[in-house]
């Protein structure tokens, strides 16, 4: 789906192919289609923030201010992954996954 596999190439984090190499599905369905991905990215970020809070505060017993700092660090470090995952989730709402084409042997 993306031109670069590594999401941490920050100037190419949103660079996408025009079409799927397997099925030919167009990724850019309409102008500004992926603006809605901000909602799914937000949900993923909230889930990661809550998970970080539970791990750092409740399991490790760290004070409140360092806990919030750790949430900020986790979200900043994972932003490229969260943004791409949000796009993948958003497009899956509108285009059903039909699997890869089967390869026939012989």
Secondary structure by P-SEA (a helix, b strand, c coil): ccccccccccccccccccccccccccccccccccccaaaaaaaaaaaaaaaaaaaacccccccaaaaaaaaaaaaaaaaaaaaaaaaaaaaaaccccccccccccc
